[in-house]
Amino acid sequence: MKRTKAVLKRPAMAILKRHVATKQQAQFIATKEAILEGQKRVKAFRAAATKAKISPNARKAFLSFEAKQWAKGFQVVAGTDEAGRGPLAGPVVAAAFALLKEDDVEVLQLMASVKDSKQMSIQQREEAFKELTDPKYKGRVAWAIAEASVQEISKANILQAALAAMERSIRKMSKSPDCVLVDGCNRIPGLLGPNDTWTRASQTVAALRETMPPLDAHPKAVWKPNSVQAVIKGDALVPSIAAASVLAKVHRDRLMDELHEKYPIYGFDSHRGYGTASHIKVLKKIGFSPVHRTSFAPVNELRPAKASAFKVARAAAKIVARKGKDEGKPAAASAKRMPVIKLTTKAKAKAKAKAKAK
């Protein structure tokens, strides 16, 4: 009887083995085809780069990173970078960018003209941002911008908030990338498996999650790219990361300009939230605003001295009044343009008491 059962099992096992072998063979063939296609794309890029007359350095950069991944069979290779990890105020912003057509001469010329955002002037960044996001490149490039709020920075930490913003930008792209190149020495935990390492210290994502829950909760079956690679100084080496760095920087600068309109006393339009001497001086004088990062020193040291609406309003009124006089207009007329800041009952009482004392 036992022998009969063994005989009956043999055909089933043979079928299973053939099925596994067929599946592995199919995967091997698909991978081989993808690599052959990738090699054709590299060849097409070389021809387009010659036609575009991009510099030898730009050509080398593409071949060292994007083209290298194409040759491995990855269809879409995206670069991602963040802006605003160091400031004492405002959100951290991230962007992602990918070239979709390796033989697009016009896009190659554009990307070759873009450098690390820190090496470009404000005007150069604004012009590059306008070009990189121009609707005429729709379907030829893919890009996205995302943020992590001040509250999220305090909830986790600035590194995890920045990586979360990068993940969001990747997930927002119109074309999901097969390979993601990340600026810096860390990979994005949300794009990795639980047993993958995300730091140079070889900490796994599972170990990280024991102490640091993700800012974005995803189902287990959520999409992930096939490859995520960290590139130290990537914004200066990888064309797609350089493009992403410009998008992130310009977007954040615009956000800080908006915050300046709301809280002019802090001068966000000039220092962008960084801890300059003038910024620290105002913080010590009137305290911090709702858009300051209370988990950062020296903001954290000023926790008891949170700026009241009254203090901010009074300081803003002085700035507007001074500006009005400088322009040769009555201070009262200029003050009308001051952002409306509602005073608390306590602040109103304090203001009335001061007025009576005078």
Secondary structure, 3 states (H helix, E strand, C coil): CHHHHHHHHHHHHHHHHHHHHHHHHHHHHHHHHHHHHHHHHHHHHHHHHHHHCCCHHHHHHHHHCHHHHHHCCCCCEEEEEEECCCCCECCEEEEEEEECCCCCHHHHHHHHHCCCHHHCCHHHHHHHHHHHCCHHHECCEEEEEEEECHHHHHHCCHHHHHHHHHHHHHHHCCCCCCEEEEECCCCCHHHCCCCCECCCCCCEHHHHHHHCCCCCCCCCCCCCCCEEEEECCHHHHCHHHHHHHHHHHHHHHHHHHHHHHHCHHHCHHHHCCCCCHHHHHHHHHHCCCCCECCCCCCCHHHHHHCCCHHHHHHHHHHHHHHHHHHCCCCHHHHHCCCCCCCCCHHHHHHHHHHHHHC
